[in-house]
Amino acid sequence: MNVLILGGSGYLGAAVAQACAASGAEVRVLSRSGRAIAGEAVRGDIRMPRLGLPARELARVREETTHVVLCFGSVSWTSGPGEALETHSSGMRSVLTFLRGLPALRQAVHVSSLLALGRAQGRVTNRELYTGQRFRNWYEYGKYCAERHVRDSQQDLPIGIVRFGPVLGPDPRGGRPDTEHGLPKVFPHLLAGYPVHLASRGDFPCWVTDVTSAADLVWKALSAPIGRSTWTWFDPARPTLGEVFTEVCRPWGVVPKIVEARPLGRFTRFIGERVGTPRELADYAEPWFDLDPGVLDDIPGPWPVPEADYLAATGRALLGRAEREIGV
């Protein structure tokens, strides 16, 4: 197997590169930074024709690649329309065109997000994508567009989809976890002792998993292979949002201040931001959608095993940064 990982220098992409390399695959990581912690690093840009590769490099990639992981895109829940659509929509179209030119391609895997479901209506499974939902932000809509393009391409491409919720755990690249984007942006706020307002005090699932088992699932999708199916993966223990916050704060000796917020529909964000809830969380202060836990059964066994205590490990990895940056 010769695996090309698009976006393989990021948090999850780096873990995927490690998992593929550890399993014996030849790994090539393409990113704008041109860096990789496993495999061969290649500088390129998925937003450009032919991934922005020079002719000689392009010929080599086309000739050798047998498997591709699409792991690129913005991870910011507060990204604007330009950032979200340029990468997730226009960039995805460019990548799918590139895949059609790979003569040895046997399997591609698109790493999607459960947040592409937005405010999905009714119980959702692996089959649904559009349910008449509204989207909380441009990130969700961008992820929806990317998965829509992939599903439309399955008529002529061997490409499957894996969906994850928030992915946590220590950064496989080393150093401290990024708290600039997504759910982790709430952690410094909690660790500094500020309150968050959640419906039912956060007693609802947020579909998290750890970065190691997520990467293992991507490898499984490549090697099983997944075909043109959709798999959804999350920690089978299904920790609630409140439990996630409690476990991340535990190594600090901090009990997060989670305040009851009665369900207020479209006013939740308006009120939440004005009582101190970070913007990244205000849209997710109520149950996100009704996901059928049986989606895990679509994944052939054996399942990946989440790292033990990965939530607390996330908190421990933050310790050095927080003493300087948030004064705890």
N, C-alpha and C positions, 0 to 999 in steps of 0.2 A: 504494500500500500504506500502510495506517495500522497500525503495529505497536504493540501494548501489551506491555510487558516487565514481568512480575511478578517483583520481586526485582532490578530493574535497577540498583540502587545498589551492589551488591556487586562483588567482584573480577571474576568472569566476566561478570556481568550488565552491568557498565559497558562491558566490551569488546564485548559483543553490541550494546549501544545505539550505540556508536561505529560498528561495522560496518554496522548497518542504516542509520544516518543518512548514512554516507559513500556508501552505495549508492543514495541518493535516496528512502528511505522516510520518511514522517512517523512520528516516534517519540514514544511516551508511556511514561514510566518510573514505575511505581507501587512505592512502598516505604514502610515505616514512618517512615523519616527524611525523606521528601519531598524528597530530593536527587537530582540527575542531572548527569552530565558531558556528556551529549548528549541532545537532545530535550527535551520538556516534562516537568517533574517533577510528580508527583501524590502526595499523601500518602494512604495507605490501608493496609489490613491484610488479608492473604488469609485470616486465621483468622476474620474476621467476615463475617456475611451481606452480600452485595452488595459485598464487598471493603471495607466500612466507608466507602463513598463517600456524600457528601451527594446529595440527589435530583437537583439540577441537573447536578452532575458525572457522576453515574451515567448520566443520560440521554444526555449527550454522548458518553461512552465507549461506551455500547451502540450508539449510532447510527453512530459513525465507525469503530470497530475492525473491521479485516478480517483481521488476523493477530495471534497471541498467542504469546509465549514464556514458558514456565513455568520460571523460573530462580531460584526461591525455595527456602529451606530452610536448616537448620543445616549448617555445614561442619565441625563438631567430631566427630572420631572417638571422643571420649570422652563425648559427650552422654548424658544419662540417658533413661529411657523417656518421661518426660513431655515433654521438649523434642523428642525425635525423633518421637514419634507425634502430638503436637498439630499440628506443622507438616506433616510428610510424609504423614500419614494423614488426620487430620481436616481439615487445611488443604487438602489436595488434593481431598477430596470437595467442599468448599465451592467451590473454584475450578472444578471440572468442572461443577457446577450453574450457576455464573455463565456459563461458556462456552455452555451450552445456550440461554442467553437473548440471545445476540448474533446478530441477524438477518443481518448481513453477513459473518459469519465464513467465511473461505475455507480457512485453515490454522492449526493450532496446533502447537507443538513443545514437548515436554517434555524438559528437560535432566536426564537420569538419570546414574547412576554405575555403572561396572563393579563397584563394591563391593557393589551390590545382589545380585550373584551369590554373595556370601558364600564359604563353602568348597564351591564347586560341585563336583559329582561328574561325572567324565568330561570330554570335550572339549565346550566350549560355543561356540555361534555366536550370531547375532542372534536366532535363533528362541527360545532357551531363556531362561526366567527362573527358574522353580522346578525344581530338579533333585534335591530331597530334601536340599538343603544345610542346614548349620548356619551360624549367623551369629556373627562374632567379637565384635560389639558392637551397641548399639542404633542407631548410625548406619547400619550396613549394613541392619538390619532395617527402619528407617524408609524408606530409599531403596527397598528391595524393596516395601514397602507402597505407596509412591507410584507406582512403575511398574506394580504390579498393578492399582491403581485406573485408571490411564490405559489399560492394555490392555483392561480390562473396558469402558471407555467408548468404545472404537473402533467399536462397532456403530452408534453414533449421532452420533459426533463426528469431524470430519476432523483427527485428531491423530496425529502421529508422535513417535518417540522417538529422541533422540541420546544415546549413552553415552560418557562420558569416564572415564579413570583420573585420577590426580592431575594438576592443571593448574598449570604453573609459568611463571615469567617475571616481569619487572618489572610492578608494579601499574599498570594503565592510568589509575588515578585519581591517580597521582603518589605521592611519598613512598616509604617503605620497605615491602617485602613484610611481610605479616602472618605472624608465626611463632608464633601462639597456637593454631593448629588444624592437624590433618592432618599430612601428611608434612613440611611446612616446620617444624613444631615440633621436629623432630630436628636442624635445621641449626645452631642455636646450640650445642647439645650437641656436635656434631662439630667446630665451629669452635673451641670451647674446648679441644679435644684429648682429650675423653673417648671411650672406645671404644663401639662397638656390636657386638653378636653376631648374625651372620647365617649362615644355612645357605649353604654353598658360597661364603662370603664375599660374598654378595649377587649371585652370578652367575646371576640369573634376571630376566626382564622384569617391570617394574612398570607398564607401559602408560601412561607419562607423555606429555604433549604440552605445547605452549606455549599461552598464553592467546590469542594472536592468531589462530592457525590454528583453535583451538576456536571462537572467535567467528565466524570466516569460515564454518565448517561449519554453525553455526546459521543464518546468513543463507542459505546454500545450501539448507538444509532448508526454509526458508520460501519461497524463490523458485523452487526446482526444479520443483515442490515435492516434499516427502518423502511426502506422502499419509499412509497409515497404516503405513508401514514403520518398521523399527528400523535405525538406523545406528550403528556403533561407530567411533570415531576415536581414534587414538593416533599418536605420532611413528612414521612407517614405519621409521625407523632402529632402533627398539626398544631404546633404551639399557637396560641392566640397572640394578638398584637400586644396585649398587656403583658403576657408572659415573656415575649421577646424583649420588651423594654426592661422588665424586671431582671432577666438573666444577663443582659448586656451590662446593666448597672451594678450587678452583684459584686464583681471583683473590686469595685470602688467602695463598697460599703455604703452605697447610696440606694435608697428606696425611691423609685421614681414617683413623682407627684402626678398621679392620673386622676383627673377630676371627671365626674359624671357629666356627660352632655346629652341631654334628651335629643332624640332624633328630630332634626328640624328641616329635613329635605334640603332644598337649594340654599337655605339660609345658614347651614352649618359652617361653610367656609367663611361667609361674611362675618359671623359672630366669632368663630374660632380664632381668626387672625387678630381680632380686636381684643381678645382676652389672653393673647400671648402664645397661641399655638403656631408653630412654624408653618410657613406657607406650604412646604413639602408635605406636611401631614394634614393640613386643614381639609383638603379634598378627600382624605381617606379616614376621616374620623368616625365613619359609620361602616357597617358591613359592606364589603366591596362588591360582591356579586355572589350568586348562589352556584357554586361549583360542585358538581357531583364528585365526591371522593372516589367513586368507582373508576375514574379515569386512570388511576394507577394500574388497574387490572389490564389495560391495553399494552402495558410494557411487559415483554417476555422476561421471565426470571432467568437468573437471580437478579434482584434489584440491587442498585448501589446501596451502600451502607453509609448514612450520614456520619460525619465525624462526631465522636462523643463530645458533648459540652461545647459545641462550636459557637453557641451564643455567648457564653461567658468568655470563650477565647477571643471573640471579637472585642469585648470590653477590655480584656487584659492587653490586647494589642494597641488599644488607644491610650494606655496610661502615660507613656512618655510624652505624647503630643499634648494631652489635655492639661497637664500641670503648667505648661508654658502658655498655652493659647486661651484657656478659659479659666485659669486661676483656681481650679478646684483644689 
